[in-house]
Amino acid sequence: MSQSNSYTVANTSCQPQHVPTPHVPDYLVWAILETLFCCQPFGIAGIVYAAMALSAKQQGNYQLAMENAEKARWLLLIGVSGYVVIVLIWAICLIFLVL
């Protein structure tokens, strides 16, 4: 009465394989900081898209999470660059008024 170990070979092919999840950046903290210290309209929109990206990531919809994270990133970049331009214009005007 010898037993065959053929079931172990067949069983190894049915084992669940670990599929690595893609990295989806989280811009929620940056969006909150931009809203507090920089440009509120772009910061609020960034918070909305970052939260939608985080929610999609938790649900396993990585494509939608990446799209929303990219939109949040662009809103943050536009808001910060706009703020820098406004501060530079303000500083230049202030310098010319003093001279």
C-alpha angles and dihedrals in degrees: 000000000000121000124221120228093211092117090064092057092049091045094056092062090055095054113116113256121222109241112196114235117233118251112253112189118231113223095172096106092047091049091051091049091048090051092051100042109019133019117356102196094052091039093054092048088048091053090052094050093042090052091048089050091050091048093049090048092053090050091052097248097131096168092058090042091055092048093051092044090052091051090049090050093052092048090051093049093048092048095048095044091048090051091050091050092050092049091049092050090048092050092048091049090048092050092050092048092053094048 
